[in-house]
């Protein structure tokens, strides 16, 4: 929940705290209403600061958007890393824990869709920082799944397995955005487990 000062209250923050506060507000607005639909003045107003204060920290809206994508990525990495750490040392268990974590994030009250996919849809120009950072985030997911797939004993083609799992992953993201968690996305973990088993069995 975003904390805002009450009537007559002045909230003093460090520069770092102000930056994080702006990003928290921007995340809520960009994620739920769309990046292009939300202007800088709206972000500043919701954050309870002057636009000039916001521009001292983010020189342009493009910088704020890029930071928003970075923040979304960092939050996802932290959640997935925590899930794999808790799953133990076995790579198969760690992979399935990532899918469990993905599904947990699709709570309708908190999930509108994949932030990176929505960013790519709004900013298709590959020269834009937001586009590049969204691609980098997707590349991280593919890389992490690939690392774990390569460690599973009995898999002859870990690259193929990783690609199959990424397709399930992204399919779950897209399906949940359109049809909700009660749609096909609810089977993502089961599909992943079946795909891993098939990759071992077919060696």
C-alpha positions as a Python dict, from the first residue, in 0.01 Angstrom:
ca = {
    (1, 'X'): (0, 0, 0),
    (2, 'X'): (134, 343, -94),
    (3, 'X'): (174, 567, 209),
    (4, 'X'): (88, 933, 157),
    (5, 'X'): (112, 1220, 404),
    (6, 'X'): (-204, 1315, 588),
    (7, 'X'): (-354, 1663, 602),
    (8, 'X'): (-100, 1908, 733),
    (9, 'X'): (170, 1642, 744),
    (10, 'X'): (500, 1689, 567),
    (11, 'X'): (675, 1369, 475),
    (12, 'X'): (1052, 1411, 449),
    (13, 'X'): (1242, 1157, 243),
    (14, 'X'): (1597, 1112, 129),
    (15, 'X'): (1665, 1123, -245),
    (16, 'X'): (1679, 744, -250),
    (17, 'X'): (1349, 718, -61),
    (18, 'X'): (1187, 969, -294),
    (19, 'X'): (1305, 773, -597),
    (20, 'X'): (1164, 450, -458),
    (21, 'X'): (837, 621, -367),
    (22, 'X'): (800, 757, -720),
    (23, 'X'): (872, 414, -865),
    (24, 'X'): (617, 253, -636),
    (25, 'X'): (351, 499, -748),
    (26, 'X'): (456, 473, -1113),
    (27, 'X'): (437, 95, -1095),
    (28, 'X'): (78, 102, -975),
    (29, 'X'): (-25, 353, -1241),
    (30, 'X'): (172, 209, -1534),
    (31, 'X'): (85, -151, -1457),
    (32, 'X'): (-289, -107, -1404),
    (33, 'X'): (-364, 177, -1646),
    (34, 'X'): (-99, 149, -1917),
    (35, 'X'): (228, 337, -1955),
    (36, 'X'): (128, 569, -2240),
    (37, 'X'): (-204, 647, -2073),
    (38, 'X'): (-34, 787, -1762),
    (39, 'X'): (146, 1119, -1779),
    (40, 'X'): (426, 1250, -1562),
    (41, 'X'): (194, 1502, -1398),
    (42, 'X'): (-35, 1216, -1290),
    (43, 'X'): (257, 1026, -1137),
    (44, 'X'): (375, 1337, -953),
    (45, 'X'): (27, 1415, -824),
    (46, 'X'): (-30, 1062, -699),
    (47, 'X'): (314, 1063, -537),
    (48, 'X'): (235, 1392, -363),
    (49, 'X'): (533, 1575, -510),
    (50, 'X'): (589, 1856, -758),
    (51, 'X'): (668, 1760, -1119),
    (52, 'X'): (997, 1949, -1084),
    (53, 'X'): (1096, 1715, -800),
    (54, 'X'): (1020, 1414, -1016),
    (55, 'X'): (1224, 1557, -1305),
    (56, 'X'): (1522, 1608, -1075),
    (57, 'X'): (1529, 1231, -1026),
    (58, 'X'): (1408, 1115, -1368),
    (59, 'X'): (1508, 1357, -1643),
    (60, 'X'): (1241, 1227, -1881),
    (61, 'X'): (943, 994, -1883),
    (62, 'X'): (1153, 741, -2079),
    (63, 'X'): (1392, 724, -1783),
    (64, 'X'): (1104, 662, -1543),
    (65, 'X'): (962, 390, -1768),
    (66, 'X'): (1300, 219, -1794),
    (67, 'X'): (1335, 229, -1415),
    (68, 'X'): (983, 85, -1382),
    (69, 'X'): (1077, -211, -1604),
    (70, 'X'): (1402, -257, -1410),
    (71, 'X'): (1212, -258, -1082),
    (72, 'X'): (961, -513, -1212),
    (73, 'X'): (1248, -732, -1327),
    (74, 'X'): (1435, -706, -998),
    (75, 'X'): (1121, -797, -804),
    (76, 'X'): (1063, -1100, -1025),
    (77, 'X'): (1424, -1215, -998),
    (78, 'X'): (1405, -1189, -619),
    (79, 'X'): (1084, -1394, -605),
    (80, 'X'): (1203, -1665, -844),
    (81, 'X'): (1543, -1686, -676),
    (82, 'X'): (1379, -1721, -336),
    (83, 'X'): (1154, -1997, -475),
    (84, 'X'): (1444, -2195, -623),
    (85, 'X'): (1654, -2152, -308),
    (86, 'X'): (1372, -2297, -98),
    (87, 'X'): (1320, -2587, -340),
    (88, 'X'): (1652, -2749, -254),
    (89, 'X'): (1948, -2844, -475),
    (90, 'X'): (1770, -3056, -738),
    (91, 'X'): (1733, -2865, -1068),
    (92, 'X'): (1400, -3028, -1157),
    (93, 'X'): (1252, -2921, -824),
    (94, 'X'): (1391, -2572, -875),
    (95, 'X'): (1235, -2546, -1221),
    (96, 'X'): (897, -2657, -1093),
    (97, 'X'): (929, -2411, -804),
    (98, 'X'): (970, -2133, -1060),
    (99, 'X'): (642, -2238, -1222),
    (100, 'X'): (472, -2256, -882),
    (101, 'X'): (593, -1902, -813),
    (102, 'X'): (471, -1784, -1154),
    (103, 'X'): (123, -1918, -1087),
    (104, 'X'): (115, -1767, -737),
    (105, 'X'): (177, -1424, -890),
    (106, 'X'): (-132, -1459, -1110),
    (107, 'X'): (-372, -1373, -829),
    (108, 'X'): (-643, -1166, -1005),
    (109, 'X'): (-614, -893, -744),
    (110, 'X'): (-247, -845, -829),
    (111, 'X'): (-212, -963, -1189),
    (112, 'X'): (-310, -775, -1503),
    (113, 'X'): (-55, -947, -1724),
    (114, 'X'): (320, -975, -1767),
    (115, 'X'): (468, -627, -1716),
    (116, 'X'): (742, -692, -1971),
    (117, 'X'): (506, -821, -2239),
    (118, 'X'): (277, -522, -2188),
    (119, 'X'): (578, -290, -2212),
    (120, 'X'): (688, -453, -2537),
    (121, 'X'): (337, -410, -2677),
    (122, 'X'): (339, -38, -2594),
    (123, 'X'): (698, 20, -2701),
    (124, 'X'): (782, -196, -3006),
    (125, 'X'): (1079, 22, -3107),
    (126, 'X'): (1392, -185, -3021),
    (127, 'X'): (1594, 134, -2975),
    (128, 'X'): (1393, 243, -2672),
    (129, 'X'): (1536, 168, -2325),
    (130, 'X'): (1204, 28, -2201),
    (131, 'X'): (1193, -220, -2489),
    (132, 'X'): (1554, -323, -2435),
    (133, 'X'): (1507, -374, -2062),
    (134, 'X'): (1193, -580, -2116),
    (135, 'X'): (1384, -801, -2362),
    (136, 'X'): (1667, -832, -2110),
    (137, 'X'): (1420, -948, -1845),
    (138, 'X'): (1275, -1212, -2079),
    (139, 'X'): (1628, -1318, -2168),
    (140, 'X'): (1704, -1367, -1799),
    (141, 'X'): (1406, -1602, -1761),
    (142, 'X'): (1517, -1803, -2066),
    (143, 'X'): (1873, -1813, -1934),
    (144, 'X'): (1774, -1924, -1586),
    (145, 'X'): (1546, -2198, -1717),
    (146, 'X'): (1824, -2304, -1953),
    (147, 'X'): (2077, -2326, -1669),
    (148, 'X'): (1848, -2550, -1466),
    (149, 'X'): (1749, -2765, -1765),
    (150, 'X'): (2118, -2827, -1839),
    (151, 'X'): (2170, -2964, -1487),
    (152, 'X'): (1896, -3229, -1504),
    (153, 'X'): (2045, -3577, -1538),
    (154, 'X'): (1928, -3772, -1840),
    (155, 'X'): (1834, -3479, -2063),
    (156, 'X'): (2012, -3509, -2399),
    (157, 'X'): (1896, -3176, -2541),
    (158, 'X'): (1865, -2921, -2258),
    (159, 'X'): (1837, -2631, -2503),
    (160, 'X'): (1527, -2786, -2658),
    (161, 'X'): (1382, -2859, -2315),
    (162, 'X'): (1445, -2500, -2206),
    (163, 'X'): (1272, -2366, -2516),
    (164, 'X'): (972, -2591, -2452),
    (165, 'X'): (949, -2476, -2091),
    (166, 'X'): (976, -2110, -2193),
    (167, 'X'): (687, -2159, -2435),
    (168, 'X'): (479, -2303, -2150),
    (169, 'X'): (588, -2012, -1929),
    (170, 'X'): (495, -1742, -2179),
    (171, 'X'): (177, -1925, -2275),
    (172, 'X'): (72, -1919, -1910),
    (173, 'X'): (141, -1545, -1892),
    (174, 'X'): (-62, -1471, -2203),
    (175, 'X'): (-346, -1706, -2111),
    (176, 'X'): (-379, -1572, -1758),
    (177, 'X'): (-396, -1217, -1890),
    (178, 'X'): (-686, -1307, -2119),
    (179, 'X'): (-864, -1593, -1941),
    (180, 'X'): (-753, -1566, -1580),
    (181, 'X'): (-585, -1815, -1353),
    (182, 'X'): (-882, -2052, -1379),
    (183, 'X'): (-812, -2093, -1753),
    (184, 'X'): (-535, -2296, -1919),
    (185, 'X'): (-266, -2122, -1711),
    (186, 'X'): (-358, -2334, -1410),
    (187, 'X'): (-205, -2636, -1587),
    (188, 'X'): (135, -2472, -1650),
    (189, 'X'): (316, -2653, -1370),
    (190, 'X'): (170, -2988, -1475),
    (191, 'X'): (268, -2925, -1838),
    (192, 'X'): (621, -2834, -1729),
    (193, 'X'): (658, -3151, -1521),
    (194, 'X'): (529, -3366, -1810),
    (195, 'X'): (767, -3197, -2053),
    (196, 'X'): (1067, -3255, -1827),
    (197, 'X'): (973, -3621, -1780),
    (198, 'X'): (938, -3666, -2156),
    (199, 'X'): (1280, -3514, -2217),
    (200, 'X'): (1437, -3769, -1981),
    (201, 'X'): (1236, -4064, -2107),
    (202, 'X'): (1311, -3996, -2476),
    (203, 'X'): (1689, -3986, -2448),
}
